[in-house]
Amino acid sequence: MSLTAKRRTTGKTLARSRRNGGKSRGPVTPGGKAHSAKANLRHGFYAQTNGALTALGEDPAQYARLMNSVQTNLVEGLEIELKELIGDTLWRMKRGARMQNGLAAKRVRSGLEMEQLAVAPRFTHIHDTYERLCDIGKMLSRPDSTPLPGEIQGMMNAFGATPPDDVRKLFPLLRSYGEAAAKAPGPTNDNGDSGTNPSTAAGQEREAASQRLDAALDEVMLPYRRTLDSLMEECETVRSPENIAALMAPRDENSLLMQRYEDSNLRQLWRLTNILAKVQNGALT
């Protein structure tokens, strides 16, 4: 494969070039000779002329220093070059380790984000519903247990436009309790607090409504509490060392390429160190 662009020629152009070439005696100026030397550049892997090295982006001065070092003292020059190659290989191995660590960190971040996105909406929904149910329980456990104006309706509105079916079943009991509490406000005790007076018919109705609501509330809250505990354990599992290690495991094409890259560098290091040992042990002498 040529490293220089080829010009397209027609039959007439080729014939004309051949006629003119027969009259030519070749380049005579240094610039023309240098240009002519580059004209037939093919691959350049073993090229040694300054023109070819320059065309390949290589430094002719470095090539000259290498040749001078090897020609002056083959063993010493070869040791220097082998040590430099070993250093380059070790650096590439360190670079490969950094790339592997970077890919592993990306896999962990991406995996955690995906798993947390799967858990977070369910956790948020269950947690918010459970908190609203706890508010009802707190209202029932207040010393006076008398709902404030609009408190019952506000609690029902807090569950949103489409509350869960099990929560919706509490709404009639909430309204019934609010109506009973409005009919039988508790008397004021010695401490200035209001309390329920169960001796009156209205007080008995209020107490019965409170007990029905409290029993239904416990029945509804229990599954939410269990689900919430399960989701909390799932959230903790996402961040566990075992799960992070599983997410870190290489399984994409880039990771496989990096493994081949590391294996190639390791084989190169093994070959270079073996050659250097042989040279130092006098294999060339």
Summary of the structure (lengths in Angstrom):
residues: 285
radius of gyration: 43.1
end to end distance: 39.4
largest distance: 133.5
contacts: 705
relative contact order: 0.10
helix: 73%
strand: 1%
